[in-house]
């Protein structure tokens, strides 16, 4: 009924005609296998700021098509600056960091020989290095905290008594031997425990009291 004149009556349900969504520019270039132009479309400052997931999705699609090096390579100062700005801004973002680490590696392989030729890109490379070092330090700290928490949780759930160290075992054997002999060293140990000038470790006190 597209080209007919019809007036709906009361109670009629009118279904609106679906309009085809407009094709995005980067999808247009991807469909034509123009990978460099497709990446340029999503590296524009407005797209980076408002829709960073578009840039990430195009990079993922280029990697799936084995066209990533083609899109990343051969860039001039302006287009390389846009790429490095995107990497510096979102390389620490948990949503994109895993794959963007790979993009950083590919970019360094392609443009390592050009470092030192352009001050603008050199500054971005230094900034990117600092961000990666800070991210590495944060991950190392988190791994240390995770290891400490794992030890605490394991110790809190275990029912076995803690194992004695080798010096603790030797000290315990010495106390047992002194207890079953007529040697007055046991009384001397008690005096040392009560003496305020002597420092005795807590594990030594525990063993002494358990044996004596």
Buried (B, 14 or more C-beta within 10 A) or exposed (E): EEEEEEEEEEEEEEEEEEEEEEEBBBBEBBEEEBBBBBBBBBBBEEBBEEBBEBBBEBBBBBBEEEBBBBBBEEBEEEBBBBBBBBBBBBBBEEEBEEEBEEBBEBBEEBBEEBEEEBEEBEEBBEBBEEBBEEBEEEEEEEEEEEEEEEEEEEEEEEEEEEEEEEEBEEBBEBBEEBEEEEEEEBEEBEEBBEEEEEEEEEBBEEBBEEBE
